Amino acid sequence: MKATIKEIVENDLCIGCGVCISESKSSKMILNNKGFWVPKIDNSFNEMAVKVCPFNPNPEKEVQDEDKLSDIFINNYKFKHNRIGKYNNVFVGYSNEYRETSSSGGVATYILEFLLKEKIVDHLFVVGQKDDRYGYQWISDVRDLEKISKTRYYPVNLEGLFEHINNKVGKIAIVGIPPFLKAIRLKQYYYPEYQEKIKFLIAIISGGVKGTFFTEYLAQKSGINGKFYNPEYRLKNLDSTAIDYSFGAFDSNNIFRKVRMQEVGNMWGTGMFNCTASDFSDDVTGELSDITLGDAWINPYRKDGKGHNVILTRSELADFIINEGIKRNELIIENIHIDSFIESQAGAFRHRQMAMKSRLNYFKSKNNLIPFKRKRLLENIPIEYKLVQKQRLKVRNRSIALWLKYKDAALFDNNIKNDIKTLKVYTKIYHKVQIIKKKLGIKSM
Ligand SMILES: Cc1cc2nc3c(=O)[nH]c(=O)nc-3n(C[C@H](O)[C@H](O)[C@H](O)COP(=O)(O)OP(=O)(O)OC[C@H]3O[C@@H](n4cnc5c(N)ncnc54)[C@H](O)[C@@H]3O)c2cc1C
C-alpha cells in the first residue's frame, strides 16, 4: 500500500529535506515543535511527492534504493565496496587556503570555488548564514564563498532548490548529506531535465541531523542565558587534536562565549536531539555523490587540530578537481587505503548499517511505518548491541521531551544523566563482550 507524506511525517520518517514541497501546490516547510523541518501537511501533494521522498516505504523498483540509483547515476567507477558503494580514489588532506576557516580540511569550500572559478557550474546551492540562523542559499559569486565555509549542525532544507532552479541559467552544484542527495537523485530520475542542470553533488558525511534544540542547549552550555546569534559549531583548537573543538555564539551583549565539546559530553554517540529518520539512512558515505567529504578522525591526522578531510571520489570530474588542486599546490592530499577510510567512520557503519535490521524490527513491532531498506545490508546483531540500540533510542526521545519541557540546560542535564549513565554501562558491556568474543574466536562486531 502506498504511504502518504502525512504518514511519513507522522511516523518520524521525515528527514526534512523538503523535496516533496516541489510536488505540492501550497505546502511549505515548517519547523515543528521538536525543532525539525517538516512539510506542512495539506491536501496539495501530488502522487510524485512520495516518489521523491528518500524514506518512501514503497518506492518503485527501478529506484528503490541507493544501489539502484547508483547504477543509474554513478557509471565511471573503478571499485565497488559492500559498505561504501562505488568509488574511484580515497584520499586524506586539506586545502591550503580554506583549511583554517573550515570545519575539517576546507576541501568542500575549495571544490566549490574551483567549480565556480573554472565555470564548470554557474550556481551553488549550499548552506550558510541565512537571516539570523543557517539555511541553504544560492551563491553565484566566488566572493561570497567565505559565508558558507564550516559545518552547521542546524536543521536545513532544500525547499528553495526546486522552487528557483528553473529560473537559474546554467549549471548547479549542491552540497548535502546523503539522504538529501538521494532525494535530488530521485528528482533527477523522474525529471531528466535536471540531470544535466545539476552537474555536481558533494556529499557531507553526517552522523545525524540535529534539531534546533541542539543549538539552544549548546548556547546555554556556553554560558548564554537568553538570545544568541551566529552560532559556530566547529571552532578549532590548533594546539590540540582535531576532535577537541568548541561551540561558540554571541550573546545579546555581543560577547562571544565558547564551550569545549569534550566538556559537554558525547552528543553524537548518544543520538541526543537527533532526527529519528537519520537513523534510517544506511548510506553512510553519500554513495550517490560525485565526491564525499568527512572528518579524518584517524591516526595520525586526528592529532592535528588544524583538520583534515577524508575524501572519496566517484566521478571523473571529481578526480580532475582533486588532481588539479594537487598540481597547483592548492591541495595537500595523499592516497589512503580504503580500510583507513572505513575506520574513520566505523561507528557510523555499526550504527546505521549493522544495527539497521534491529531498529526496523523494533519500529515494526510498534506498528510503525518503516522505510524500504537494502536487504543486503540487513544483519543480526548480538543482544549486547541491541541493548545499546534500545537505550540510544530512549536517550534520543528523552532528550527531545526534556528540552521541550525545561528549556534549561541544568535541569535537562540533571534529568537525563541516569539514562546517559545506563547507555555508558551498556556500551562498556558491549565493548567488553566483543573483546572476549575476539579472544575466543567467536564472531564479533
Ligand atoms: C550535520 C552534520 C553531521 C556531520 N557528521 C559527520 C560525521 O559523523 N563524520 C564525519 O566524518 N563528518 C561529519 N560531518 C562532516 C564534517 O563536519 C565536514 O562538514 C566535512 O568534513 C567537510 O569539511 P570541510 O572542511 O571540507 O568543509 P568546509 O570547507 O568547512 O565547508 C562546509 C560545507 O558544508 C556545507 N554545510 C554546512 N552545514 C551543512 C548542513 N547542515 N547540511 C549540509 N551541508 C552543510 C556548507 O555548505 C559548506 O559547503 C558532518 C557534517 C554535518 C553538516
The ligand as an SDF file (V2000), in Angstrom:
LIG
                    3D

 53 58  0  0  0  0  0  0  0  0999 V2000
   25.0320   17.5480   10.4070 C   0  0  0  0  0  0  0  0  0  0  0  0
   26.4440   17.1140   10.0650 C   0  0  0  0  0  0  0  0  0  0  0  0
   26.9660   15.9720   10.6690 C   0  0  0  0  0  0  0  0  0  0  0  0
   28.2800   15.5500   10.3550 C   0  0  0  0  0  0  0  0  0  0  0  0
   28.7670   14.3830   10.8950 N   0  0  0  0  0  0  0  0  0  0  0  0
   29.9580   13.8850   10.4650 C   0  0  0  0  0  0  0  0  0  0  0  0
   30.4280   12.6040   10.8960 C   0  0  0  0  0  0  0  0  0  0  0  0
   29.7500   11.9010   11.6680 O   0  0  0  0  0  0  0  0  0  0  0  0
   31.6190   12.1440   10.4310 N   0  0  0  0  0  0  0  0  0  0  0  0
   32.3600   12.8750    9.5710 C   0  0  0  0  0  0  0  0  0  0  0  0
   33.4400   12.3990    9.1560 O   0  0  0  0  0  0  0  0  0  0  0  0
   31.9450   14.0840    9.1270 N   0  0  0  0  0  0  0  0  0  0  0  0
   30.7690   14.6030    9.5530 C   0  0  0  0  0  0  0  0  0  0  0  0
   30.3250   15.8200    9.0930 N   0  0  0  0  0  0  0  0  0  0  0  0
   31.1030   16.4770    8.0360 C   0  0  0  0  0  0  0  0  0  0  0  0
   32.2170   17.3690    8.5420 C   0  0  0  0  0  0  0  0  0  0  0  0
   31.8000   18.0590    9.6960 O   0  0  0  0  0  0  0  0  0  0  0  0
   32.6230   18.3970    7.4830 C   0  0  0  0  0  0  0  0  0  0  0  0
   31.4880   19.1230    7.1040 O   0  0  0  0  0  0  0  0  0  0  0  0
   33.1950   17.7970    6.2390 C   0  0  0  0  0  0  0  0  0  0  0  0
   34.3200   17.0530    6.5860 O   0  0  0  0  0  0  0  0  0  0  0  0
   33.5940   18.9040    5.2480 C   0  0  0  0  0  0  0  0  0  0  0  0
   34.5910   19.6440    5.8260 O   0  0  0  0  0  0  0  0  0  0  0  0
   35.3120   20.8270    5.0620 P   0  0  0  0  0  0  0  0  0  0  0  0
   36.3270   21.4290    5.9800 O   0  0  0  0  0  0  0  0  0  0  0  0
   35.7720   20.3360    3.7380 O   0  0  0  0  0  0  0  0  0  0  0  0
   34.0850   21.8010    4.8510 O   0  0  0  0  0  0  0  0  0  0  0  0
   34.0670   23.3880    4.7200 P   0  0  0  0  0  0  0  0  0  0  0  0
   35.0570   23.8300    3.7150 O   0  0  0  0  0  0  0  0  0  0  0  0
   34.1070   23.9930    6.0830 O   0  0  0  0  0  0  0  0  0  0  0  0
   32.6100   23.5840    4.1230 O   0  0  0  0  0  0  0  0  0  0  0  0
   31.4700   23.0770    4.7930 C   0  0  0  0  0  0  0  0  0  0  0  0
   30.4460   22.7820    3.7530 C   0  0  0  0  0  0  0  0  0  0  0  0
   29.3820   22.0880    4.3860 O   0  0  0  0  0  0  0  0  0  0  0  0
   28.1490   22.6520    3.9970 C   0  0  0  0  0  0  0  0  0  0  0  0
   27.2600   22.5180    5.1470 N   0  0  0  0  0  0  0  0  0  0  0  0
   27.3370   23.1410    6.3350 C   0  0  0  0  0  0  0  0  0  0  0  0
   26.3400   22.7490    7.1340 N   0  0  0  0  0  0  0  0  0  0  0  0
   25.6110   21.8530    6.4390 C   0  0  0  0  0  0  0  0  0  0  0  0
   24.4520   21.1000    6.7250 C   0  0  0  0  0  0  0  0  0  0  0  0
   23.8330   21.1610    7.8940 N   0  0  0  0  0  0  0  0  0  0  0  0
   23.9740   20.2720    5.7640 N   0  0  0  0  0  0  0  0  0  0  0  0
   24.5830   20.1820    4.5650 C   0  0  0  0  0  0  0  0  0  0  0  0
   25.6950   20.8830    4.2430 N   0  0  0  0  0  0  0  0  0  0  0  0
   26.1990   21.6930    5.1650 C   0  0  0  0  0  0  0  0  0  0  0  0
   28.4450   24.0880    3.6190 C   0  0  0  0  0  0  0  0  0  0  0  0
   27.5750   24.4750    2.6000 O   0  0  0  0  0  0  0  0  0  0  0  0
   29.8750   24.0190    3.1190 C   0  0  0  0  0  0  0  0  0  0  0  0
   29.8810   23.8420    1.7450 O   0  0  0  0  0  0  0  0  0  0  0  0
   29.0530   16.2940    9.4350 C   0  0  0  0  0  0  0  0  0  0  0  0
   28.5170   17.4420    8.8580 C   0  0  0  0  0  0  0  0  0  0  0  0
   27.2320   17.8580    9.1550 C   0  0  0  0  0  0  0  0  0  0  0  0
   26.6890   19.0770    8.4800 C   0  0  0  0  0  0  0  0  0  0  0  0
  1  2  1  0
  2  3  1  0
  2 52  2  0
  3  4  2  0
  4  5  1  0
  4 50  1  0
  5  6  2  0
  6  7  1  0
  6 13  1  0
  7  8  2  0
  7  9  1  0
  9 10  1  0
 10 11  2  0
 10 12  1  0
 12 13  2  0
 13 14  1  0
 14 15  1  0
 14 50  1  0
 15 16  1  0
 16 17  1  0
 16 18  1  0
 18 19  1  0
 18 20  1  0
 20 21  1  0
 20 22  1  0
 22 23  1  0
 23 24  1  0
 24 25  2  0
 24 26  1  0
 24 27  1  0
 27 28  1  0
 28 29  2  0
 28 30  1  0
 28 31  1  0
 31 32  1  0
 32 33  1  0
 33 34  1  0
 33 48  1  0
 34 35  1  0
 35 36  1  0
 35 46  1  0
 36 37  1  0
 36 45  1  0
 37 38  2  0
 38 39  1  0
 39 40  1  0
 39 45  2  0
 40 41  1  0
 40 42  2  0
 42 43  1  0
 43 44  2  0
 44 45  1  0
 46 47  1  0
 46 48  1  0
 48 49  1  0
 50 51  2  0
 51 52  1  0
 52 53  1  0
M  END
$$$$
